Structures are given as structure tokens and as C-alpha cells.
Amino acid sequence: MITVAVLKQKPRQFENLTGFSISAFDRLYSEVAPVWTVAEQKRLRRPDRHRAIGGGRSYGLALPEQLLMTLLWLHLALNTEALGFLFGVDKSTISRNTRRMLATLEQLEHRSTDRFKPPSRGQGKNLKQALRSYPDLQIIVAETEQTSQISGDAPFRNSQSKTPADFIQLLAQTPPFMGLSPLELKAAGQAAHPRQVERHAFFYRQGDLATNFYILIKGQVRLTEVTTEGQQLLVRFAGPGEAIGIIAALENTVYPLAAQAVEDCRALAWNNVTLERLMERFPRIAINGLRLVSQRWHELEERYRELATERVERRVAQTLLRLVRQVGQKVEQGILLELPLTRQDLAEMTGTTLYTVSRIFSRWEQEQLIETGREWILICYPHGLARIAEDLPPEEPR
């Protein structure tokens, strides 16, 4: 079950899922609490109330969780099914809590009413749609909701009651397992084994025998290649819900890239023997795997085409936009890329020099397209970057 205390342990996910930073949420709660208390006392003391104060059903959620649930409902446009799963309450409790909390929020006169506009009736996302739309929600569900069903302990400890099958909802959203039935997903989950990789350690190195295929549950992974001249090139990043090492599906092959953890990572792993048996048993996995390999091959072809035919500035813009699609997070100022990505990394990814990337970034910062810092890049004006990537004429000065 999601709680304020649990979600506060992940500030980035907290803001992405609620629309509020932790400090902004705390300030909002300090404003909401007295208004809600006054309204509640007025409701309990109304003349037509038949029960004594304290009678009737309890709310089921503390006031901070009521506010959190309402913000998720408003920000992510969730329906009662999704909210009930996330907070462990029934539909009537959800309806009562969100209705009264919304009325409280509307009493805060300095707040924009547009920010607290509920989704239209029947338009809220169900759990499956929500998990597909919001990767951050997948992470929280995997680490809180699923683990709470197994005695609240860490999901990757060696215990028969804590199996990778508990992550079947997440597996259903990953490319290799899309389209499988719940029973097939459960069988695939039970065939996996957990893997934890500490920051800077490797899932596998380039040239190692391809023995395992992985689905990331938590963390970011750098995929790199060492050329015949000994130069290391950054190929791409992979995040939660992505598959790495799919080449293990082929017999007697080696990993063409190295996969290094950017931060502490957790994943589900299938060895190549198990993966082959699953593909024989469930052909959909084999078809999905072929599509995934084809997609990666197409991406590489596109990269080589860019290197051969397009000017440097356009290649850098396209690379940033690819990273936005992979790991970008919407923030108030634009789209944030939080990665240990140096300008040298970008130079390697785009086939140019550190000097050229630095010169391009300096000009883009002057034009307020981006801002940069240590291990982060903020895309302030994505539309402007997209125009460069598509080689469109520049806009008039903003």
C-alpha cells in the first residue's frame, strides 16, 4: 500500500506522480489540515446528523494519505480501481475521501482551480493503463504494493514466499512479455531469478558469453561498446521496465555491448536455457523477442545513418531527444535528464568531439534551449530542440 512516508523516500517519483515536490506537499498539507478539520467538525455537528460523533464507518486512511490519494487522482487521472489497488481501500472510501478533500482544496482561494480539476466521469485510467503510462508508478508498485503482500520484507531476499512472480503486473508492460495471459505471465515470472547489481558493477561485459537476459526493475544501466581501436563508446541508457541482453536467446553468442549499473539496480533474470524453454512453450515471447531485436537493429542503423549524413548540431539534438524518450522527467521548467552523462559521452554518442559538443551547448544555453549541471541536463524548450533535430528553419527569437 502506498503511504506518504514510503513515497517520500523517492523524491523524484513523488514529484512526478503528485505534481508537487515533497516540500510543496508539506506546505499544502499545512494549509489543508486546519480547513479540513473545520469542515469536518461542521459536518459532524450538523443538525440532521443521526449518529453520534465517532459513529459510523471510519475513513480507512489518515489525512496525509487522503491528500496524497487525491493528488494522484487529479494529477494522473486515475479511476477508483487503480486508487483502490494503490491505497488498499474500497470504492466508497475513495469516493468519500476524494470528494471531501477536493472540496477542501477548492477553499484555498490562492490556489489555481485548474490544478485541482478532476478527470471526467468514466475517463480515469485503470491500473493497467496507469502502469503503462507512468513508469514511476511501476517502480512504486513493484517496491511497495507487491512487497506489502509478502510480509513487508525486501522482495529479492531468498525466500519461497518472495518470488519474481510477484512482479507479473510489471512484466505485462515490458516488450518481451506483452500479450501474454496472466497464467503465462505467472509462469514466466516463476522461471526468473532475482539479480541485484551495485552501482558501477556490471551485469555483463562486452564479449562475455551471453547467458542471461534481464528486465530492469529499478535503476539505470549504461550500455557501452569498446571499438577495435580501444575507444569506449556510450550506446544508450536503459531504465526500469526495459530489457537488456536479449541476445541470450540465441545459442552460443556473446554480448556485443557491456551493461554497467549507473546506480544500484534490481532486475529479473532468465538464463538462456530457461528462456529457450519459455519461447518454445509460449511462442508470443519468441515473436516479441524478434521484434525487440529488430527494433534495436533499426535503432543502430538509424544512428549510423545520422553519423554519415547529418550535421553535428542535428545529431546532438536527436541524441538528447532519444534520451528524453528513455529517461526524461517532466518538471515545471521543462524536461529533466538526470544521468551521469558527460559532454564527452555525448561526443562519443554523436561521432564528434568534446570541443564541438561544448560549443553547441554554450550556444543552446544562450538561446535558453537547455540548462546543464553536474549529472543533469534540463531541456527548457523541447520544441526548439525538436526543430533542430528535424532540420527545420529557426523560429523568431522568443
N, C-alpha and C positions, 0 to 999 in steps of 0.2 A: 504494500500500500504506500502511495506517495504521501509524504508529510513535508511540512516546511523545513524541519530540521534536516531531513535527508537531502532535499533538493538544494539547500543552501551549501551543501558540501561540493556542489558543482556550479560555481558562479556563472560560467558561460552558458550551460544548459538552462539555468534558472532564468537568465535574461531572455534567451531565445524562446523559451516556452511561455513566459508570462508577459513579455514586453516591458518588464521592469528589472532594473538591477536590484541586487539584494538591499542596498541602502535605500533605493527609491521605494521598494516594497515595505521596508520597515517604517519609512516616513508615512506612506499611505496607510499602513495599519494603525499608526498612532493617531491619524485623523479619523479613521473608520471606527475604531473601538468605542469612543465616547458617543458618537452619533448612533451607532448600532445599539448601544446599551440603553440610551434614552428611548429609542423607538421600541425596543423590546419591552422595557418597563411599561411603556404606554399601552402596548398590545396586551400585556398580561393583566393590566388593571382596567381594561375596557369594561363598560357596564354590562354588555351582553355576554361576557365570558361565563361559561357554566362550570369549568373546572377551577379548582383552587390553584394558586401559583405553585408550580412544581409538579402539577398533574399533567397527564398526557404523555405522549411519546417524547423521548429525548432527541436531540439533534443528531447524535451519532458522530459529529465532527466538532472539534474545538474551533473557536472563532478564527484563528490564523489559517486553519485548513479550509474553512468556509471561504475565506477571502482568496486563498490560493486556487481552490476549485473554480471559483467564479472567474478569476483572471484567465485560467486555462480555457474555460468555456468561451470567454469573449475573444481571447487572442487567437486561439487555434480553431474556433468554430467547431467544437466537439458536441456530439449528441449524448443523451443520457446513458446509452450503452457503454460508450468509451469512458465517461466520467465515473460510472458505477464500477467498472473494472479497475480504474486507476486509484479510486479512493475507498473501495470496499463498502459502498452504501447502496441502498435501493433507490428506485426512481423517485418515489415520493420524497425521500430525504433530499435528493438532488434538486428537485423542483422547488421545495420549500426553502432550502438554503440559498440557491442562486437567486430566487425571486426577491427574498428579503435583503440579500447582500447587494443586489443591483439597485434596489430602492435606496439603500444607504449610500451607495456611491453617487447616485443622482442628486443627493442632498449636498454633496460637496460642490459648492457653487463655482469655485475657481477651476474645477476640473472640466476638461472637454468632454461633452456628452458623446461625441463621435467615437472616442476611445472606448467607451463602455456600451457600445451598440451590440446587442445580442444577435446571433445568427437567426435567419428566418426559420419559421417552423418547418421542420422536415428537411432542412438544408444542412444540418450539422453532420460532421464526419463521424462515421462509425470507427470502431477500434482499428480495423484493418486499413481503412483509408488514412487514419491519423498516423499509424506507424509507417505507412508508405510515404506520407507527405513530410513527416518530421523525423529525420534520423536521430535528433537529440532525444526524442521521446522513446525511440527504440532502445537507446542506451539506458535511460532511466528505468524502463520496464524490465530490461534484462538484469539490472543491478538491484532493483528494489522489489517490484511486484512479483517477479518469478522467484527471487530468493526468499521472499517472505513466506512462500508456500512450502519452503523446505527448512523450517525451524529457524529462519532468520540468519543462517550461517552463510559463510562465503560459498558461492556456487561452484568453485573449482577445487574444493578440497576433496580428497579421496574418500568418498562415501557413496554407498549404493543408492542412498536417497537423494543424492545431488548429482544428477546425470545431465549431459548435454541435451537430452530430450526436453528439458525444461525450457529450451530456447527455440522451440519449434515455431513460435509466432514470428521470431526474428528471421529464422531460416526461410519462412514463406515469402519474405520480401527480398531475398537475395537472388541474383540472376540464375545460379545453378539449380536452385530448387523451386523456382516459380512454376506454378501449375500443378504441383503435387497435391494429393489429397491429404487430409490430416493424418490418416494412418501411415501413408508413405512418408510424410514429414517426420512422424514419430520414429519410424524405423531408421530413417537417415540420421536423426539426432542420436538415437541409441548406438549407432555404429561409430559415432565420433568419439574422440578423446580430447580432453581439455589441454590447452597449452598456454603457459604464461611466459612472456619474454620481457626481460627488464630493459630499461632504456639503454640504447646504444648496442644491445646484443642483437644477434642475427637469428631470424627464422631459418634462413639458409643463405649460403654464399654462391656466387656465380661459379658454375662448373661442378657443384655438388650433384650427386646422383639424386634425381627427383623422386623422393619417396613419400612426400606428404603434400596434401592440398589443404588450404586454410580458408576459413571465413572469420574475418576480424569481428570481435565483439566490442572491443574497447581499444582506443589508442590510434596512433598514426604510424605508417610504415613508409620508409623511403625505398624506392626500387631503383637500383643503380646498375650501371654496366661499366666494366673496365675494357677499354679498347685494346687492340693489338699493340698500340704504342704505349700502353700503360696508363692512359689518362682515364680517370673515373668520371663518368657522365651520369647526371641525375635524369632518370627517365620519367618518373611520375611519383605521386604520393597515393597511398591507399588509406581509406578510413573505415570506420565501423560499417559493417554490412557488405563490405567488398570482399571479393575472392582473390586470393593470391596463390600462385603455384599450381594453376590448373594444368600445367604441362605434365604433372604427375600422373594424369590419366593415361598418358602414353607410356608404353613399356620401354625400359632401358634408355631413358632420356636424362639429360642434365638440365639444371636450372640455367636459363640464359641470362638471368639477372640475379642480383643479390637483394635480399629483403631485410632491411635493418630497422629496428624499432626506434622511432623518434622519441617516444615516451613509453612508460610501462604499458604493455599490451596484453590483452587476453584474446584467445581465439579458440575456435573449434577446429580440430584437425582430423583428416581421414587419410590413412596410408593408402598407397596405390593399389594394394590387393583388395582392401575393403571398398575403395572407390570403384574398381572394376566390377566387383560383385554387385554393388548398388546400381551401376549402369545396366548390367545385364538384367537385374530384377525390375528396375524402373527405367525404361528407355527414355522417358522425359528428361532425366538427368543428363543422359548422353547427348540428347538434342540440344539442351540448354548449354552444355559444356562446349559443344561445337560452335554454337552461336557466340559464346563468350570468347573463344579462341579467335574466331573470325573477326569479332569486334576489335580485339586487341591488335590483330594484324592490320586491320583497316586504319587504326589509330597510328600505328608505326608508319604505314605508307603515307598517311596524311602529313606526318611530321617530316618525312624525307622530302615530300613534295614541297612543303613550306621552305625547307632549307635550300632547296635547289632553285626555287622560282620567286620567292617573295623577299621584299626588302626587310631589313633588320627590324625597324620600328614596328612593322606589322606583325612580325614573328613574335616579338616580345609581348605585344598586346594580346595575341592569340593564346600565348602560353599562360598569361595571367588569367584570362577568361576561362581557360581549361581548369585552372586551379580553383577559380571561383565555383565552377560546377561541382568540383570534387569536395572541397572543404570550406567553401565560403560561408560566412555567417552574416546575416543581416543585422546591422546595428543602426542607431539613429543617424550616424554620419555617412553611412554608405554600406559597403560590404567589406568585412574584415577577413583577412587571411592570416591566421595565427600559425606560423610554421617557421622552423629554423631554416629559412630559405635565404641564402646569401645572394649577393649580386653575381658572385662567381658561379653559383648554382644555376642562376638564370642564364648566364652567358653560355654555360655548358648545354643547357636545355635548348637554346635557340641558335647554337652554332656561331656565336660571335665572341667578342672579348669583354673582359670586365670593364675596360675603359668605355666601350660603346654603351653597355647597359647603364653605367653610372651617368653618362651624358644624357641618355634618353630619360632616365628617372629624374634628373635635375630639371629638365625642361618640363616634364609632366607635373612635377611638384609646383613649378612656377605657374603652370596653367591650371592648377588646382584639380587635376585629374586624380592624383593619388597623394597619400602621405605615407612615409615609411619610418620604421623604427627598428629596434632590435627584435628580431624574430617576429615581425608583423608588417603587413602592408595593408593600408586602408584604401579601397577603391572608392574615392569620393564621388566620381561622376562616371558610373558604368556605361552610360550611353555614349559618352565621348570616347571611352576606350574601345567600345564596340565599333564606332565609326572608323577608328584607326585600323582595327582588326579586319574590317570589311573593305578597307581602302576607299572609303567614301570621302568626298570633299569636306574640309574642316568647316565647322559651324562659325557663325559670327561670335565674337567674344561675348562670354556670359557676363 
